[in-house]
Amino acid sequence: MLAIVCSIGLLSAAGNAAAVDLVAAVGHDLAPASGYVIMPVDGQYLIDLDASRGTRVGDLISVIKPGERVVHPVTGKILGSLDEVTAVLKVTRVKNGYSYAEVVDEREKISNGAVCRRFSALSAALVGGDREFYDALRKALPDLEWQGQFVAGEQPEVDLVFALTGDTLNLMDARGGRVRGYDLKLFDAVPTKKAKTGAPPPVVPTPAPRVTSVPVPAPVPVPVVKGSLQTAPAGRGVVDYGRFGNLGELAERVRMAAFHRAGKDLLMATVDGKSLRVYRVTDGPRLVGETRVGKGVVQPLTVAWWQPQANGRLFLVVSGAEEDDRNYGNEVYTRMAGAVIEWRDGKLVPVVNRLRWFLGSYDRDGDGRPEILLGQRFDLDTTYGKVAALSLDGSSLKETPVPFELPQEFTVPGSLMADLTGDGKPEVVVVRHGYLSIFAGKKKLYQSSEQMGGSLDSLTYDTNPGSVDLLHRTVNFEVPPAVADIDGDGVLELVALAAEGNSIKIQGLFPSIEKSWVAVVKFRNGLFEKGRLPGDRENPLQGVWAERGRVLVVESRTSSQLKQAGSSYLLQFVFDQKQ
């Protein structure tokens, strides 16, 4: 064991609130997940665990050989099995649907289809700390095989070492390689702070909020299901909002939908991989505009409304893909292409095409008008490259530096800007790799638990066009959240889509969604709380809109994953006035 531990300070987990929060964060961060070894690739192994299952670079994965069943001699009940760890892997890269993992310890040859488990059945030990802290870790991580607590200078021969040095808890593998690191000073019971490693913020009980009656928009001549705003007991942060009703069927299987309030009308734009459509959804979906996105954009993937001037021209910005035909059709590659299209008097008029950007619009001043247009360069190696502010200059876009701070994790797809904390400054919200994160400038204020996002919208492209052995990458585009004071208490709610599904995804198509729902995040009493709208769906949700008294979502139903056929529906939730 190569880990070297310096002076270790004692820490009472029972008497120190920061230590309690630290242990809770570690327990969440290292939650077990089961999967399978897919196959060996270039000296590593592919496993079917990805970010949607909590997997991150550095995670330790045990490869399991099932053993003899343990059967109770009297009752005949199966109590478990004598499984054996045959290898330990360490995740090096996380992709959509799978991850790469290198061998840390191989005791038997690893076979395809072998069971593997994240942070489970590994031998573990604590170096430093005190007995109470050790017991707290054992309780938080029961799937590890704990071998005891050791003092400074000792080097236990285990798969995973928890080394407490001063205010830092480091996790190391059997070779002394760092797995995780936690700074105790960031777990000081201040709700909006969190550890640099992505662990959730400490959960601090808060009183149940006062329930406020909500004025509902004028009734619409379509069936709706009403609900009410209810709160769970203090501190649980669970909000029950009701169920959704169906407003009507759409013309296509929507890949992404975007909404815009234009006076009394509510407009919705959709893309389905072929066409761009505009609906008026004030009183149910009514198709009012449609066009095929041409001149290079053969597969529109994302869409957003953009209105740079108050009461000015209204645009739709589309990010898509085009086919790059080389060598007289013998080589065809896929790359990003974008377009700006004006919505003018019920017509869709092309303005700019073949833009090498991911395009997205943002309402930073909270007036309901998405006045800011950002573009993010398409990068073959990292997918998401440089971000710039864009403005319309005749029939082209002018590029200027972004006039405000953006976090390093920022991506144009799946992001939103809004003043969620009420401090007069907009926060940045990013949905990526199954997590929803909230930033103030570059400082991360909040990160959700897994299962946020879950879009069927994806693109597969070649990372090394022209090479003999092509390498493919698949990227998923998450639906941006919506924001509104939906319950009328003067505080904005962040409404985001969430899903869970099979960990094995079909490359080049989209994730297999088993269940989806609508999550609600709210800043209250100095803490971001997460709840959900009840009424789980069996299909992906590809668009969301929120306003005072109601929430709309677009559900896309898939009849065939291989043909990508199906239909879509516009669903609505309306709050009950009676509380």
N, C-alpha and C positions, 0 to 999 in steps of 0.2 A: 504494500500500500504506500503510495508516494505522497499522500497528503501530509503537509507540514502545518501544524496548528500552533500559533503563538499564544500570548497570554489570553486566557479565557476568563471572562467575568461571569459570576453566578447571576442567575436571573430567576426570580420567582414568578412562575406563570400564573399562580393563583392570585398574587397580590399586585400584579402589574398589568394595567389595562392594555398597554402597548403590546406586551407579550401575548396576551389573550388574542388580540387582533392579528398578530403575526402568525400564531399557530392556526387560526381560522383561515387566513389567506393561504398558508402553505397547504393545508388540507384541501382547500378548493383547487389550488393550482396543480396539485399532484393527484387529482381524482383518477381512479383506475378507469381503463377502457379496454375492451377486448377486441381483437381482430385476427387477421391471418397473414402469414407470410405469403407474398405473391410469387416472387421469383428473384434470383440473383441478377444483378446488373452492375458491370464494371467494378467488381470487388465489393459491392454493397448489396443490400437486399431491399426490395420494395415491400412495404407493408400497407395494408388497406386502412390505415388510420391517418386522418388528416386534421386540419384545423377545426372542422365542424365537430370533431370528437375531443377537442381540447389539446391536440398534439402540437408541440412546438419544437423548434430546433433545440437540441440538448436533452430531450426526454430520453429516459432509459426504458427499454422494452425488454421484457423477459420472454423467451421462447419456451413454450411449455410442451412437455410430453405427458399426455394423460396417463395416470397410473391406475392401480387396482382400486376398485370401489370399496369404501368403508361402509359395511352394513351392520346395523344394530342386531345383535344375536337374538334378542327377544322380540322386538317389534318388527324387525325386518326392514325398518326405514333406512334409506340410503343417507348417510351422514356426510358424505363427501367422497373425495378420491385422493390417493397418494400421488399427486402430480409431481413432476420433476422438472426443474429449470435446466434446460440443456444448452442455453446460450443467453448472453445479454447483448443487446444492440443499443446504439445511441443514434438518435435522429439527427441527420445532417441537413436535410432539405425537406420542406413541406410543400406539397403540390395539391391541386384540387382532386381529391379522391384517393390520394395515396401519398406516401412519404418515402424518402431514402433513409436508410439506417446502416451505419457501419458496425462491424463486430468489435465489441469490447472484450468479450470472454466467450469462446466457443468450446463447449465441453463435448458436444456431439455434433455431427454434421447436420446442418439446417436444411430441412426439406420443404419444398413448396406445399402450401396448404397447412403448415404447422400453426398451431394456435399461438398467438402472441398477446401480451398484456402490458399495458402502459402502467409503470410504477406499481407493479403487483408481483408478489412472490419473490421479491428481491430481498437479500439480506441487508440490514441497515443498522446503523449505530449512531449515537450522539457523542461527540467529543466536546466537553465543556458543559456549561449550564449546570442546573441542579436537578434533583430527582423529580420535582414537580413539573419542570419544563419537559423532561424526558417522558413522564407519564402523559402529559398533554399531547405530545407528538405521537405517542403510541395510540392514543385514543383517536386522534384526528386522521391517522394513516394506518388503519388496522390491516390493510392488505399487504403491508411490508412485514418481513420476517425480522423482528427486532432482536438484536444480539446484545444489547446492554448500553450502559453509559460509561464513557471513558474520560480520563483526565487529560490535561494538556500534555502533549508530547507522545501520547500513545497513538498507534497506527493500527486500528482494527482491520482485519482482513474481511471486508464485506463489500457488497456491490455498490452501496450508497452510503456515504458518510455525511452527516449533518454536523458541521463544525461551527461552533459559536465562538466568535472572537470579538470581544468588546461589544459594539452595537451592530455587528454584522453576522448573519447566519449564511454560511456558504454550503452548498451541496456539491459533492464531488463524487466522481465514479471511482472504480477500483484502480484506475491508472493515474488518479490524481487530477483528471480533467474536470473543469468546472461545469456543473449542470445548471445551477441556479444561484442567485445571490439575493439576499433580502437585507434591507437597512432598517433596523429597529426604530430609528428616529423618525421614519416616515409613517410609523404606526403609532401615532400619539393620540389616538382617539379623536382627531379632527376629521369629520366625516368626508370632506371633499378631497383629502389627500389619499394617496395610494402608493404602493411600492413600485419601483421602476420596472419590476419584472412582469407587470400585467396582472397582479393579484387584485381581487376586488377590494374596494374601500371598506374600512371597518363598518359593521352594521351597528348603528346606535338606535335604541328604541326611541320612538317619538310618539307623542300623543296622537290619537285619532283626530283627523281634521274635521272641521265643522262642515256638514253637508249643506250645500247651497242649491236652491231651486234653479233650474236652468231654463231659460226661454228657448223654445224649439222653433226652427224655421217654419214658414207656412206649410201646411199639409200638402202633400203631393198625391196625385191620383194613381198611386201604385201601392201595392202591399208593403208595409214595413212592420218590423218587430220592434217594439219599444222596450227600453230597459231603464234602469235607474242607477245613479251613482251611489255605491255602497262602499263602506270601508271595513276592513278587517280590524281585529283588536289592535290596540296601540303597539307600534313597533314592527308589525309584520309587513307593512308596506304593500299590501295586496288590495287592489281595487277591482271590484266586480261591476262591469258596466252594462251588461245585457247581451243580446244576440242580434245577428244580422238578418235582414230580409233581402229578397232578391228584387232588384229594380228592373232587370231585363237582360236579354242575351245580346252579345256583341257579334260583329260580323266575322271575327277571326280569333285564333288563339293568340292572345296578346303576349308579347315578350316584355313590353314595358309601357306603362301609362303615366301621363303627367297631366295635372289639373291646373286651371287658372281661373280666378274670379275676375270677370270682365263686367263690372257694373252689376246688374241683376242676373246676368247669365253666368253659369258655371260651365266652362269648356273643358273637354278632356281630349288629349291627343294620344294616339296609340301607334305602336309599330309592331309588326308581326314577322319581321324578317324579309318582307317583300314590299309592303305598302305603308304609307303614313296616312292616318285617318284622324279626322276631327269630329267629335260629338258634342252636341249641346245636351248636358245632363241635368239641367235645372229641375226638370220634371220627368226624369227617366231618360235613358240614352236615345238620342236621335242623331243619326249620321248627317253631318252638314258639309263635309269636305273630304276628299280622298285623292291621293296621287301616288304613283309609283316613284320612288326616289331613284332618279337615274343619274347619268353622267358619272359613272364610276362607283357610286354607292349601291352595290347590288344586294346588300343585306343590312338594312337599318336595324340597329340594336338598342340604342338608347334615345330618349327624346326629352326635351325640356322646353318650357316657354321662356321667352326673353323679351322684356320691354325696357329698353335703355332710357327712354324719356317718358315722364309722366304724361298721360293722355296721348302718347306718341305711337309710332308704328309697333305692331305686335309681331314677333317672330317665333318660329320653332327652330331649335337647334338639334340636329340629329347626328349621332355618332354611329358609324356603320363600318362595313368591310367591303373591300373591292378585290377583284381577282386581277393579279398582275401577270399578264400573259407574256412569257418570254420564249425565245427560241422557237418561234412559229408554232406555238401551241403545245410544244413538247414539255414545257415547264410552266406550270401555273401556280402562283403563290398568292396567299391571302395577306392583306395588310389593311390597316385602318384607313378610313376615309370619312370625312364629316361634311355636313351641309348646313347652310342657313337658309330657311324658307320663310317667306313672309305670309302671314295670314291676313289677307286683304279682301274685305267685302265678300267673305264667304269663299274665297279662292286661295289656293296654295301656290304661291309664286316663288320659284327658285331665285336666290340672290347670290350665294357663293357655294361652290362645290369642291370636291376633292381636297378637303382640309385634313392634314395629318395630325389631327388633335382629337382627344376625347373632349367633348364640349359639355358644359354645365352652367346653369344660371343660378343666381343667389340673391335673396332679399335680405340685405344686411341691415337696413334701417327699419324693418318690421312694418312697412306700410302696405304689405301685400303685393307689391310689384317687384318681380325679379329683375333688378336693374343691372346687376353685375354679371358679366360673361367671362368665364375662365376656360382656358384651354390647357390640356396636358399632353405633351408630346408622346407619341407612341414610340416606345423603345423596344427593339427586338429582344434585348437581354433581360430587362427588368419589367417590361410591359409599360409601366408608368414612369414617364420621364419628367422633364422640366415643366413647371406651371407658369403661365403668363396670363395677364389680363388682356382681353380682346375687345376691340371696338370696331364698329362698322365704318369703313372708309370707302364710300362709293360701292363698287362691286367686289371689294376685298376686305379682309380683316386686318386691322392694325394691331401689332403686338407691343405691349408695354409691360414693365415690371409690376408684379402684384403689389398694391399699395398697403398691404397689411400682412401680419405674420400668419404663416401656415405651419402646422406640425409636420414633422418628417413623414409620418404615416399617411398624410393626406392623399386621397385619390379623388379625382373629379367624379367618377361614377360612385354612387352611393353616399354622397355627402350633402350636408345642409348647414346653413348658418342662421343662428337665431339667438336672441338674448334670453337664455333659459334661467339664469340666476337672478335676473332683475337688477343688475349692476350698471345697466346702460351700455354695455359692450357685448357684441354678439359673440357667442361661443361657436366653435366649429365641431360638427358632428360627423363622424366617419363610420360607415358600416363596412367591415372588411374581414375576411377569413373567419366569419362566424361570430364576430364580436362588434358591439357598438361602443365607440369611444367618444368622449366629450373633452374638448380642449379649450383652454383659454390661452390664445396665442400658441406657443409651443408646449405649454404645461398641460399635462393630462389630468383632468379633474375626476374622471369616472371611466371605468370600463365594465361593461356588462359581463354576465356569465355567457357561456357559449349558446349557440342556436339562434343568434340574431342573423337576419338576412335569410338566404336560402332561395336564390333566384334561379329560374330555369334559363335565363338569358346568358349565353356564353359564346365564346369565339375560340376556335383552334387555329393556330398559325405556325409557320415554320420559323424557328429561331435562327437557322443558318441557311437561308435560301441559296441555291447554287451548289451546295455540298452534295457529295455522293450519298452520305448517310444523313438524311434529314432528321432533325430533332423537332418535335412538335410540343407546343405548349397550349394548354387550355386555360382561359381566364373567364371568370364569372363576373357579370355586372350586376351589382346589387341595386335595388330600388331605393332612392333617397327617402328618408323619413319625411313626415309632415309635422307641422307645429301649429297649435292654436290653443286658445283658452276654451277648451271644449266644455268644461263643466261650469264656467262662469264665475270662478272664484278670484279672478284677477291674476292668476299664475298660469303661464303657458304649460301645456302638456306636449311632450314629444311623442309622436305616434309612429312606431316602426314595425316593420314586418319581421316575422320570425318563423323558423321551420326546423323540423328534424326529419331525417331520412336515412336511407341506407348509406353506409360509408363507402360502398363500392359504386362509382359513377362511371357512366359510359363516356369514354374520352371522345371529345368532339361533339357531344350532344349536350346533356345537362344533368344536374343532380336528380336522383330519384327521391322525390318528396313524399314522405309518409303522412305528415301532419304539419299544418301551418296555422298560425294565429297572429293576432295583432297585439303587440306589446306597447305599454304606456310608461314613459319615464317622466318623473316630475321632481323638480327641486323644491323641497319643503323642509323648513327648520334646519337649513344648512346641509341637507342630505339629499342626494339623488335616490329616489325610490322607484322601483320598477314593479308594475302590475301588468294586467293583460285584460283584453276584452274576451269574455267567454264565448264559446261557440267555435271549437276547433274545426278547421277545414281539412279535407283530404287532398287538396290540390295546392299548387303554388299560388301565392298572392303576388301580383306583378304591378300594383299601383296602389297608392293610398292618398287620401285627402282628408283633412280635418278642418272643421270650422265650428263656431259656436253652436253646440247642440247636436252635431252629427259627425259621423265618420263614414267615408266611402272607401271601398276597396275593390280591386279588380281581381277576380279569381280565374285562372286559366286551367282548363281541364284538358287532359291529354288522353286521346284514345289510342295512340300508338307512339311510343318513344322513338322508334326507328324512323317513322315517317314524319314525326313531329306534327301530327294532325290533332285536331281537337276543337274546342270552343271556349268562350269566355263569358263571364257574367259580371255585371255591376251589382255589388252588394252594398247595403246601407244600414247603418245603425243610427237610431234616433233616441235621444235621451227622453225619459219620462219627466214631465213637469211635476208630477206628484212625488214628493219625497217623504 
